[in-house]
Amino acid sequence: MNASPLTPSGLAADPTALNALRYGSGKGGDKAALKEAAKQFESLFMRELIKSMREATQKSGLMDGEGSDLGTDLLDQQFAVQLSGLPGGLSEAIERQLARQMSTTDAAAKGTKLDADAALPATGDASTVGRQSAGPRQAGFVEQHGQAAAAVARESGIPASFMIGQAGHETGWGRSEIRHADGTPSHNLFGIKATDSWKGKVAEITTTEYINGEPRKLTAKFRAYDSYADSFRDYAQLISQSPRYGQVMGQLDSVQGFATGLQKAGYATDPQYAAKLSRAINTTLNLQRAQV
């Protein structure tokens, strides 16, 4: 009787068992199938390891022959099965890798676009750039502004995720939004200042500016809007129509390129602005993928 491919008694070199395991683990991401598939792959590795050790130490003799070789091979396979699946062993690492690959495949099947820059550092600490912990506040912020950003993205071509990520960074995901003196919101999500050419409403606050690399507290005037949608629209108009940000519009396919372009164009004085913005945008992208 043939052993089931989902039981530990299956031979380590049984191709039928491995194919069935691959089908079972890919169909619905069954955890038991993933665990058994990982164990089988570890068994294959252990079998080759035992075989190599035996060949390195075994001496030829009069009893050697095809029959003895087959018996030795079967014995090695059984040893490999018995040594596989132990706590803390190689199979646990293989199982984690298989699970990650399955989740990536599922995302691709749903048409989810993966950002090529998601794991690339811009500037600053390479261990943290491109990653930022996403909690309820970030998720709520992305959901709150998703519709307005999407509408402006269709008009301007600037990805909604780029705009929401930058708005999240500028406002601390809504915690540090610019407000009027009476506490009402200015709806300014991007920290755009009110220069002499601005004829709309203004909110005056104390902000941090970097002068010669040193942070200083200054009082500045910022633009105020009637709605968050107006804030997204004014930001997109500034980036897409100002010659100052001409090169930024050529980097709409790259998180790192977009963030670095804004920093080079002088959007902010923080020397780590590109790195921080990259993290915020990639956080937004991850949250949007999770909502698909």
C-alpha positions, 0 to 999 in steps of 0.5 A: 500500500502506498503511503499518503503524501500528506503523512510522515511515512511518505518517502523523501524522494517520492515525486508523486508525494511532492507534487501532491503536497505542492498542489495541496499547499497552493490550494487555499494555503492549507497550513497542514499541507504547507507544514508537510511540504516543508518537511518533505523538502527538508527530508530531501535535503537530509537524504542528500546530506546522509548520502554524501556522508556515507559516500565519503566514509564508506569503503567498497567491499565484496558485498557491494552491488545494486541490491545493497545500494538500493537497500542503503538508499531506502534506509537513508530515505527513512533516516531522512524522514525521521530526522525531518520536522523536528522543532527548530529545524530546517522545515520551519524556515522552509514553511515560513518561506513557502507561506510568504511565496503563497501570499505573494502569488495570491496578491499577484493573482488578484492584480495587486501591483507591487511597488518596485521601490518598497524594499529600497532605501532612499537616504538615512538608515537602510534598515528602516527606510521603506518600512513603517509600522501601520496601525489603526491611525494610518489605516483610518487616514488612508481610508478617509482620504482615499476617494479625494486623492483618487479623484485628483490622481485621475486629473493630475496623474500623480498616484493617490498613494504618493499624495496620501503618503505625503499628507500622512507624513506632513500631518503625522497621520492626522495628529499634527494637522495645521489648525486655525487659532480657534482650533478649526482645521485648515484642511492643509494636508501638505504644509503648503505655505501662503506666499504673497501670491496666495489670495485665499484663507491663511492659518498662522502657526509655529513650525520647525524649519532647518537652517544650515542643518539646524532645527529652529522654531519659526512662525509661518503662514500656511494656506487654508482650504474649505475641504480636504479635496481642495487641499489635494487639488491645490497640491497637485496643481503646485507639483504638476504646474510649477517649473520648480517640480518639473523633474518630480513629475518624471518620477511618478513610477518610483517612490524613491525617485519621487521623494528624492525629487521633492527634497532636491526641489526644496519642498522641505528643509528637513535633510531626511525628508526623502527617507521619511516620505518614502516610508510614509508612501510605502506604508500607504501602498501596503495599506491599500494592498491590504484593502484590495 
